[in-house]
Amino acid sequence: MEILKFRDTAHNKGEYPFTIMPQEGIVVIPVSAIELKHNSSNIRVSSGNPMLD
């Protein structure tokens, strides 16, 4: 996910990992919390919303 700018905040451009959690929605993961142990998947999963897919 690329975040270009939040309203009323300093500009921090970059790419940030995220997940979509039931009951929480989109959750951005702090880069400092990342420890990659697994390869990523190339399997696509429908969000259930054709506009997002």
Secondary structure, 3 states (H helix, E strand, C coil): CEECCCCCCCCCCEECCEEEECCCEEEECCHHHCCCCCCCCCCCCCCCCCCCC
